[in-house]
Amino acid sequence: MSGFEVVSGGPLTRPLEGTVHVGGAKNSALKLMAAALLAPGRSVVHNVPHILDVVVMGDLLTQLGCGVEITFPDEVDGTAGSGSGRVVIEVPEDLGHEAPYHLVRRLRASIAVLGPLTARCGRASVALPGGDAIGSRGLDMHMRGLVDLGARVRIEHGQVVAEVGPDGLHGTSLYLDFPSVGATENLLMAAVLAEGHTVIDNAAREPEIVDLCQMLVAMGARIEGISGSTLEVDGVRRLTPVEHHTVTDRIVTGTWVFATAIAGGALRVEGGRAHHLELVLDKLVGAGLSVDLDDAALTVRCEQRLRAFDVATLPYPGFPTDLQPFAMALAAVSDGTAMITENVFEARFMFAQELARLGADLRTDGHHAVVRGVPELSGAPVVAHDIRAGAALVLAGMAAQGRTVVAEGHHVDRGYPWFAETLAGVGAGVRRLEGDPVASG
């Protein structure tokens, strides 16, 4: 087990100063690794974040018969940098089709192999996934879409089993009840090898979806409507392996922006793409944060307590659900009252219980939370239930008087390379704890 210790004198008492680097997006890199299954041969995915989830996905691809070589920057030149490296994937002609529970339970994104395996092998058996405790994320749209494409799909012994007849998958019109990122990815990766024309209506529009589309097109897929809510795919018989650079991580970019808004100071975020966070940055600038842009970075400055603002999470280009815990942490020490509405993952508000332990004045009712800002929080032991909640609790500790200990820190390491080390490097009183942080606290 591991965790984080945060020592602070309260908001704005240890302002951040310096430069942080944003590497490849976790939510894209894992799906690009799955997409490599569609083409026999050697694919290379660059700008892959140095996080545990990449290693787990590599283990899963190895289980399926691939050769996987993961190289991170500290293994190359001894420096941390952005924490991004590369993954080389050798995909065999004869690919395994079963993704076992002992790997899938560690990584919800592993469900992304369902579409590629169904298309490539004509069959797939993927364990029902695990992942973060942030609410129900059913597979109904994934399964229904594969059925519409011509597969037979069932749940059997805890596995999602898909089988395709001798005629293979065939193009069709698909409509998603919700613009699910995962369903869009799986159905897109199945459709690129299906015979005929497929239309995916109400598709997700996140930058990570665009990144996947661009890799698939480079592999030889025929996709129209990229970045829009309707994707049109003309299936091809075979794809070829490629080298692809992962888009930078907008959620990590947003995390460093919120860190500055909470702790104060001036931080240059290199590699961050402001146009992926337009709504978020607009709200923060309206609250009093200063943001300056150039071709390579955004620089954020905060010298005083910000004004509270309301947040309602929505699919892209709306306010990202992954940044909602950071918005709640900021609201806890802002001037005024904020209404936080979670429209994507209902269990995200598990974070509110931990934030309240730090002295936040908040009330939750269903998918709404009302947060009244207080001058400072108070250090206490808390527990991270998922990646973003854990990171947000560390940032909240930077606005708390005294010592905060965040247990279950391994969740944070699934989404952020060298999180504590990066914060310490720009002036935060944050360090990593090994062993049982609760016992040591």
C-alpha positions in Angstrom: 0.0 0.0 0.0 1.1 3.6 -0.5 -0.3 7.1 0.1 0.6 10.7 0.3 1.4 13.2 3.1 0.5 16.8 2.6 1.7 19.5 5.0 0.4 23.1 4.6 -0.4 26.2 6.4 -3.6 26.6 4.5 -4.6 28.2 1.2 -2.0 30.4 -0.6 0.6 29.8 2.1 2.8 27.6 -0.1 2.3 28.9 -3.6 3.4 26.8 -6.5 6.1 28.0 -8.8 7.9 26.4 -11.7 7.1 24.2 -14.7 5.3 20.9 -15.1 5.1 18.8 -18.2 2.0 17.0 -19.5 2.5 13.7 -21.3 0.2 11.4 -23.2 -3.4 10.8 -22.2 -4.1 7.7 -20.2 -7.6 7.5 -21.6 -6.2 7.5 -25.1 -3.0 5.5 -24.8 -4.8 2.4 -23.4 -7.3 2.4 -26.3 -4.6 2.9 -28.9 -2.8 -0.2 -27.5 -6.1 -2.1 -27.9 -6.4 -0.8 -31.5 -3.0 -2.3 -32.4 -4.8 -5.7 -32.2 -6.6 -4.9 -35.4 -3.4 -5.1 -37.6 -0.9 -8.0 -37.6 2.7 -6.7 -37.3 4.6 -4.1 -35.3 2.8 -1.0 -34.1 4.4 1.6 -31.9 2.5 4.0 -29.6 4.6 7.0 -28.5 4.0 9.5 -25.7 2.5 6.8 -23.5 2.3 7.8 -19.8 4.4 6.1 -17.2 1.5 4.7 -15.1 0.5 1.3 -13.9 -2.5 1.0 -16.2 -0.2 0.9 -19.2 1.7 -2.0 -17.7 -1.5 -3.9 -17.0 -2.8 -3.3 -20.6 0.6 -4.6 -21.8 0.2 -7.7 -19.7 -3.3 -8.2 -21.2 -1.9 -7.9 -24.8 0.8 -10.4 -23.9 -1.9 -12.8 -22.7 -3.5 -12.5 -26.1 -0.3 -13.6 -27.8 1.4 -10.2 -28.6 5.0 -9.3 -27.9 5.0 -6.1 -25.9 7.9 -3.9 -25.0 7.3 -0.9 -22.8 10.0 1.8 -22.5 9.6 4.7 -20.1 11.9 7.8 -20.0 13.6 7.1 -16.7 14.8 3.8 -18.4 16.1 5.9 -21.3 17.9 8.9 -19.8 17.4 8.8 -16.1 15.0 11.8 -16.1 11.3 12.0 -15.2 10.3 14.7 -17.7 6.6 14.3 -18.6 6.6 10.6 -17.6 5.9 9.5 -21.2 7.5 6.7 -23.1 6.6 4.3 -25.9 5.0 0.8 -26.3 6.0 -1.5 -29.1 3.4 -4.2 -29.9 4.1 -7.2 -32.1 0.6 -8.5 -33.1 0.5 -12.1 -34.4 -1.6 -13.3 -37.3 -3.2 -15.9 -34.9 -4.4 -13.9 -32.0 -5.8 -15.2 -28.7 -9.3 -14.2 -28.0 -9.7 -14.5 -24.2 -9.1 -11.7 -21.7 -9.1 -13.3 -18.2 -10.6 -11.8 -15.1 -7.3 -11.6 -13.1 -6.1 -8.9 -15.6 -9.4 -7.3 -16.6 -10.4 -6.7 -12.9 -7.4 -4.4 -12.5 -8.3 -2.2 -15.4 -11.7 -1.2 -16.7 -10.2 0.1 -20.0 -9.4 -3.5 -20.9 -13.0 -3.8 -22.1 -11.6 -1.9 -25.2 -10.2 -5.2 -26.5 -13.8 -6.5 -27.0 -14.4 -4.8 -30.4 -10.9 -5.5 -31.9 -11.0 -9.2 -30.9 -14.5 -9.7 -32.2 -13.5 -8.1 -35.6 -10.1 -9.8 -35.9 -10.8 -13.3 -34.5 -14.5 -13.7 -35.1 -14.8 -14.3 -31.4 -14.0 -12.7 -28.0 -14.3 -13.6 -24.4 -13.6 -10.7 -22.1 -14.2 -10.7 -18.3 -16.6 -8.2 -17.0 -14.3 -5.3 -16.0 -13.3 -3.8 -12.6 -11.8 -0.3 -12.3 -12.7 2.7 -10.2 -15.5 2.8 -7.8 -17.3 5.7 -9.4 -20.7 4.2 -10.3 -22.4 2.0 -12.8 -20.9 1.9 -16.3 -22.8 -0.9 -18.0 -21.9 -2.6 -21.2 -25.4 -2.6 -22.7 -24.5 -0.3 -25.6 -21.3 -2.2 -26.4 -23.2 -5.5 -26.5 -26.2 -4.2 -28.4 -24.0 -2.5 -31.0 -22.0 -5.7 -31.6 -25.3 -7.6 -32.0 -26.4 -5.0 -34.6 -23.1 -5.5 -36.4 -23.9 -9.2 -36.7 -22.3 -10.8 -33.6 -23.9 -13.1 -31.1 -23.2 -11.7 -27.6 -24.0 -13.2 -24.2 -22.8 -13.1 -20.6 -21.4 -16.4 -19.6 -19.5 -17.3 -16.4 -18.6 -13.7 -15.8 -17.3 -13.2 -19.3 -18.7 -11.1 -22.2 -18.7 -13.6 -25.1 -19.0 -12.4 -28.7 -19.1 -14.8 -31.7 -19.3 -14.0 -35.4 -20.7 -16.3 -38.1 -18.9 -17.2 -41.3 -20.2 -14.1 -43.0 -18.4 -11.8 -40.6 -19.5 -8.5 -39.2 -21.6 -6.2 -41.5 -22.1 -2.5 -41.5 -25.3 -1.0 -40.1 -26.8 2.1 -38.4 -26.0 2.4 -34.7 -27.5 4.9 -32.3 -26.0 5.3 -28.8 -28.5 6.3 -26.1 -25.7 8.2 -24.4 -22.4 9.4 -26.0 -20.4 6.8 -24.2 -16.7 6.9 -24.8 -16.2 3.2 -24.3 -19.0 2.1 -26.5 -18.0 4.5 -29.2 -14.5 3.1 -29.1 -15.5 -0.6 -29.2 -18.0 -0.2 -31.9 -15.7 1.9 -34.0 -12.9 -0.6 -33.8 -15.3 -3.4 -34.7 -16.8 -1.4 -37.6 -13.5 -0.7 -39.3 -13.2 -4.4 -40.3 -16.9 -5.0 -40.9 -18.2 -5.4 -44.4 -20.1 -2.3 -45.7 -21.1 1.0 -44.3 -21.6 1.8 -40.6 -23.0 4.9 -39.1 -22.6 5.6 -35.3 -25.0 8.3 -34.2 -24.6 10.2 -30.9 -21.0 9.1 -30.8 -18.7 10.5 -28.1 -16.6 13.5 -29.3 -13.7 13.6 -26.7 -10.2 14.4 -28.0 -9.3 10.8 -27.1 -11.9 9.6 -29.6 -10.4 11.8 -32.3 -6.9 10.4 -31.4 -8.2 6.9 -31.9 -9.8 7.8 -35.2 -6.6 9.3 -36.4 -4.6 6.2 -35.6 -7.2 4.0 -37.3 -7.1 6.1 -40.4 -3.3 5.9 -40.5 -3.8 2.1 -40.3 -6.0 2.2 -43.4 -9.5 2.6 -41.9 -12.0 4.7 -43.8 -13.7 7.1 -41.3 -15.7 10.3 -41.9 -17.1 12.8 -39.4 -14.1 12.7 -37.1 -14.6 15.1 -34.1 -18.4 15.2 -34.8 -21.3 13.3 -33.1 -21.9 11.1 -36.2 -19.1 8.8 -37.4 -19.4 7.0 -40.7 -17.2 4.0 -41.4 -16.6 2.0 -44.6 -15.2 -1.3 -43.6 -11.9 -2.6 -45.1 -10.6 -6.2 -45.2 -7.2 -5.5 -43.5 -5.4 -2.8 -41.6 -1.6 -2.3 -41.4 0.5 -1.5 -38.3 1.6 2.1 -37.7 3.5 4.4 -35.3 1.3 6.9 -33.5 1.8 9.7 -31.0 -0.7 9.8 -28.2 -2.6 13.1 -27.7 -1.6 15.0 -24.5 -3.6 14.4 -21.4 -6.3 17.1 -20.9 -7.2 15.8 -17.4 -3.6 16.0 -16.2 -3.5 19.5 -17.7 -6.6 20.4 -15.8 -5.2 18.9 -12.6 -2.2 21.3 -12.6 -4.5 24.2 -13.4 -6.7 23.4 -10.4 -3.6 22.8 -8.2 -2.5 26.4 -8.9 -6.1 27.7 -8.3 -6.1 25.9 -4.9 -2.6 26.5 -3.7 -1.9 29.8 -5.4 1.3 30.8 -7.3 2.3 30.6 -10.9 2.7 27.4 -12.9 3.7 26.9 -16.5 2.0 23.8 -17.9 4.0 22.6 -20.9 2.3 20.4 -23.4 -1.2 21.3 -22.2 -3.8 22.1 -24.9 -6.0 24.9 -23.8 -8.6 24.2 -26.6 -9.4 20.9 -25.0 -10.4 22.7 -21.7 -12.2 25.8 -23.0 -15.2 25.5 -20.7 -13.1 24.7 -17.6 -10.6 27.6 -18.3 -13.5 30.0 -19.0 -15.0 29.2 -15.6 -11.7 29.6 -13.8 -10.8 32.9 -15.5 -14.3 34.1 -14.6 -13.5 33.2 -10.9 -10.3 35.2 -10.9 -7.6 32.9 -12.2 -5.1 34.3 -14.8 -4.3 32.2 -17.8 -1.7 33.1 -20.5 -1.3 31.0 -23.6 1.6 30.4 -26.0 2.3 27.8 -28.6 3.9 25.3 -26.2 2.2 25.9 -22.9 -0.3 27.6 -20.7 0.7 29.6 -17.7 -1.7 30.0 -14.8 -1.5 32.5 -11.9 -3.5 32.8 -8.7 -2.7 35.4 -6.0 -6.0 35.5 -4.1 -9.0 33.5 -3.1 -11.1 32.7 -6.1 -14.9 33.3 -6.5 -17.1 30.2 -6.3 -18.7 29.0 -9.5 -21.3 26.3 -10.4 -20.3 23.1 -12.3 -22.5 20.6 -14.2 -20.6 17.7 -15.7 -21.5 16.6 -19.3 -19.9 14.7 -22.1 -17.3 16.6 -24.2 -17.2 19.5 -24.9 -18.9 19.9 -21.5 -17.2 20.1 -18.1 -15.3 16.7 -17.7 -16.5 14.4 -15.0 -12.9 13.6 -14.3 -12.3 17.2 -13.2 -15.4 17.4 -11.0 -13.6 16.4 -7.7 -11.0 19.2 -8.3 -13.8 21.7 -8.9 -15.4 20.6 -5.6 -12.1 20.9 -3.7 -11.6 24.4 -5.1 -15.2 25.3 -4.2 -14.5 24.3 -0.6 -12.0 27.2 -0.2 -13.5 29.7 -2.6 -15.4 32.8 -1.8 -19.2 32.1 -2.0 -21.3 29.0 -2.7 -21.1 26.6 -5.6 -23.6 24.1 -6.9 -21.8 20.9 -8.3 -24.0 18.7 -10.4 -22.7 15.3 -11.5 -24.5 14.0 -14.6 -22.1 11.2 -15.7 -21.0 9.0 -12.8 -23.3 8.9 -9.8 -20.8 7.6 -7.3 -18.3 10.4 -7.9 -19.8 12.0 -4.7 -18.1 9.4 -2.6 -15.3 12.0 -2.7 -17.5 14.5 -0.9 -17.5 12.4 2.2 -13.7 12.5 2.4 -13.6 16.2 1.6 -16.0 16.8 4.5 -13.4 15.1 6.8 -11.1 18.0 5.9 -13.7 20.5 7.1 -15.4 21.3 3.8 -18.9 22.8 4.3 -21.0 20.8 1.8 -24.3 18.9 1.4 -25.2 16.3 -1.2 -28.6 15.4 -2.5 -28.7 12.9 -5.3 -26.5 14.1 -8.1 -26.2 17.6 -6.6 -23.8 19.1 -4.1 -23.9 22.5 -2.5 -20.5 23.7 -1.3 -20.0 26.8 0.8 -16.5 28.0 0.8 -14.5 28.3 4.0 -11.3 30.3 4.6 -9.2 27.1 5.1 -9.6 23.4 5.5 -8.1 21.3 8.3 -5.7 18.4 7.8 -7.0 14.9 8.5 -6.6 11.3 7.3 -8.6 10.5 4.2 -9.0 7.7 1.7 -8.8 7.8 -2.1 -11.5 5.8 -3.8 -10.4 6.4 -7.4 -7.7 8.1 -9.4 -9.2 11.6 -9.6 -10.6 11.6 -6.0 -7.2 10.7 -4.7 -5.4 13.5 -6.6 -8.1 16.0 -5.6 -7.7 15.1 -1.9 -3.9 15.8 -2.2 -4.7 19.2 -3.7 -7.3 19.8 -1.0 -4.7 19.0 1.6 -2.6 21.9 0.1 -5.4 24.2 1.3 -5.7 22.6 4.7 -4.0 23.8 7.9 -1.7 21.0 9.2 -1.1 17.5 8.0 -3.3 15.5 5.6 -2.6 11.8 4.9 -4.3 10.3 1.8 -4.4 6.5 1.9 -4.9 4.2 -1.1 -2.5 6.3 -3.1 -2.0 3.5 -5.6 -5.2 4.8 -7.3 -3.4 8.1 -8.1 -0.4 6.3 -9.6 -2.8 4.7 -12.1 -3.4 8.2 -13.7 -0.4 10.4 -12.9 3.3 9.7 -13.3 5.3 10.9 -10.3 2.4 12.9 -8.8 3.9 13.7 -5.4 7.4 14.2 -6.8 6.1 16.7 -9.4 4.1 18.7 -6.8 7.1 18.7 -4.5 9.2 20.0 -7.3 7.1 23.1 -7.7 6.9 23.9 -4.0 4.1 21.9 -2.5 4.6 20.2 0.8 3.7 16.7 -0.6 5.6 13.5 -0.2 4.9 9.8 -0.9 4.3 7.4 2.0 5.0 3.7 1.7 3.4 1.0 3.8 0.0 1.7 5.5 -0.5 5.5 5.6 -3.4 5.2 7.9 -1.4 3.3 10.5 1.6 5.6 10.0 -0.7 8.6 10.3 
